[in-house]
Amino acid sequence: MGYKVKIQRVERGKTSSYYINFPAALAESCDIEKAEELEWEIEDRNTFVLKRVIKKESFLKKKAKK
C-alpha cells in the first residue's frame, strides 16, 4: 500500500524549507502520536525511510496475541 504526497517548498527571505504532509490515515494506522519524534534514513537517491526514534511494539504482534 502506498500514499502519494507532494513536497512543498516555503521560502522566507533568504532561507527555504521543504515540507512533506503525512496522511492522517497512515499516521492513525501506525499509532503515531502528536509530537512523536521520527527520523529519515536515506538508503539511496530514490529511497527514504522514515523511522521512529523510540520504537513501539509492532501492531502485527498485538494482533497475533488477541
N, C-alpha and C positions, 0 to 999 in steps of 0.2 A: 504494500500500500504506500502511496506517496502523495505529498501535498506540494503543489507548485506555489512558490512565493516570489515576489519581486523585491529586489534590493533597492532601497531609496537612498538618494544622496541628498544631504542637507548641508548647505553652505552658509556659514555665519562669519562674515568678514573674511579674514584670511585663512580660516580653518574650515574643514569639511569633515563630516561624519557619514558613515553608512549604517543603515538600519535594516533589519530583517524582521518582519512580523511573523510571530509564531502562531499558527492556527489554534484557536481555543479548543477545538475538538481533539486535537493531538495532545495538547497540554493536559486536558482533563483525563484522557485515556491513559496517560503516563503518570498521573497523580503529581504533576508539577505544581509546586506551591508558590504563592506570591513571594518575591524577593529571594527565591532559591538561587543559589549560585550554580552556573553551568560554565563549561569551558569548551572552546573549539580546539580540535586537533586537525591538523592538515596532513592528510595521507599523501596527496599529490595535488596538482593544479586543478583537478576535477572532482576531488573527493574531500569533503569537510565533514568531520564527525563531531557532533555535539554530545558532551558527556557531563554527567552530574559530578560536582566536586565532592559531595558527600553521598556515597552510594546508598540506595534503598534496596530492600528485598525485592526480587523480581515479582511482578504481578502474576507471572505464569506459575511460579511456585505457590503463590497464595491460592490460585485456582485449583491446583492439584491437591492441596491439603483439605479443601472443603468436601 
